[in-house]
């Protein structure tokens, strides 16, 4: 029987990096991690679907940052996201001007193909 674990979280005040526009998000940072931890042993993390939304309020460029999942780092501990402003990485070495921190929300749907007995 297949089940799905749904984890959700929020990253607040994410600062753009100096060289890279990436952030590694541990699953344990999910708001509901503790209530789902027991079932996560059966999670098929490589098949997880992660939905990300920039929740920054305002008209600054940080509110227009696009966030994508780097599927090469998607495992039982964490996932990696990359930040973009237009077609450039949202990092200090890649953008002109001052870059503001931003917030984003995420939800992960992790399929599970086993059950604990």
C-alpha positions as CSV (number, residue, x, y, z in Angstrom):
1,X,0.0,0.0,0.0
2,X,1.4,3.4,-1.0
3,X,1.1,6.4,1.3
4,X,2.4,10.0,0.9
5,X,4.1,12.0,3.6
6,X,3.5,15.7,3.3
7,X,6.0,18.0,4.9
8,X,5.8,21.7,4.9
9,X,8.0,24.5,6.1
10,X,9.1,28.1,5.8
11,X,12.5,29.7,5.3
12,X,12.6,33.2,6.6
13,X,15.3,35.9,6.0
14,X,17.3,33.8,3.5
15,X,20.3,35.9,2.6
16,X,21.7,35.7,-1.0
17,X,25.1,34.0,-1.0
18,X,28.4,35.6,-2.0
19,X,29.3,33.1,-4.8
20,X,26.5,30.6,-5.0
21,X,22.7,31.1,-4.9
22,X,21.9,27.8,-3.1
23,X,20.5,26.7,0.2
24,X,20.3,23.2,1.6
25,X,17.1,22.6,3.5
26,X,17.0,19.7,6.0
27,X,13.8,17.8,6.2
28,X,13.9,18.2,10.0
29,X,13.2,21.9,9.5
30,X,9.6,21.1,8.4
31,X,6.9,22.4,10.8
32,X,5.4,18.9,11.0
33,X,8.6,16.8,10.9
34,X,8.1,15.2,14.4
35,X,4.6,13.9,13.6
36,X,5.8,12.3,10.4
37,X,9.3,11.1,11.4
38,X,8.3,7.5,12.1
39,X,7.0,7.0,8.6
40,X,9.9,8.6,6.8
41,X,12.0,5.5,6.9
42,X,9.9,4.2,4.0
43,X,10.1,7.5,2.0
44,X,11.2,7.5,-1.6
45,X,12.9,10.8,-1.3
46,X,14.3,10.8,-4.8
47,X,10.7,10.7,-6.1
48,X,9.6,13.6,-3.9
49,X,7.6,16.5,-5.4
50,X,8.5,19.8,-3.8
51,X,6.4,22.9,-4.4
52,X,8.1,26.2,-3.5
53,X,6.6,29.7,-3.4
54,X,8.4,32.9,-2.7
55,X,6.4,34.5,0.1
56,X,8.3,37.8,0.2
57,X,6.0,40.8,0.5
58,X,6.7,44.0,-1.4
59,X,8.0,45.3,-4.7
60,X,11.7,44.8,-4.2
61,X,13.6,42.4,-6.5
62,X,13.7,39.9,-3.6
63,X,10.0,39.4,-4.1
64,X,10.7,38.3,-7.7
65,X,13.3,35.6,-6.8
66,X,12.5,32.3,-8.4
67,X,13.4,29.2,-6.5
68,X,14.1,25.8,-8.1
69,X,14.9,22.4,-6.6
70,X,18.3,20.9,-7.4
71,X,17.3,17.3,-7.8
72,X,20.9,16.1,-7.6
73,X,20.8,16.8,-3.8
74,X,17.5,15.2,-2.9
75,X,17.9,12.5,-0.3
76,X,16.7,11.2,3.0
77,X,18.3,14.1,5.0
78,X,17.8,17.2,2.9
79,X,17.1,18.9,-0.4
80,X,18.8,21.8,-2.2
81,X,17.3,24.8,-3.8
82,X,18.7,27.4,-6.1
83,X,17.7,31.1,-6.4
84,X,17.3,33.0,-9.6
85,X,16.5,36.6,-10.5
86,X,15.6,36.6,-14.1
87,X,18.2,34.4,-15.8
88,X,21.0,35.1,-13.3
89,X,21.7,33.3,-10.0
90,X,20.5,35.5,-7.0
91,X,24.0,35.8,-5.5
92,X,26.1,38.8,-4.7
93,X,28.8,38.0,-7.3
94,X,26.2,37.5,-10.1
95,X,23.9,40.5,-9.6
96,X,24.4,44.3,-9.5
97,X,23.3,46.4,-6.6
98,X,22.2,45.5,-3.1
99,X,20.4,42.2,-2.7
100,X,17.7,41.8,0.0
101,X,16.9,38.7,2.1
102,X,13.7,36.9,1.1
103,X,11.2,34.3,2.5
104,X,9.8,31.2,0.9
105,X,7.4,28.5,1.8
106,X,7.7,24.9,0.7
107,X,5.6,21.7,0.7
108,X,7.1,18.3,-0.1
109,X,5.0,15.2,-1.1
110,X,7.1,12.1,-0.4
111,X,5.7,8.8,-1.6
112,X,6.1,5.8,0.8
113,X,5.9,2.2,-0.4
114,X,6.1,0.3,2.9
115,X,4.6,0.2,6.3
116,X,6.1,-0.4,9.7
117,X,4.9,-3.5,11.4
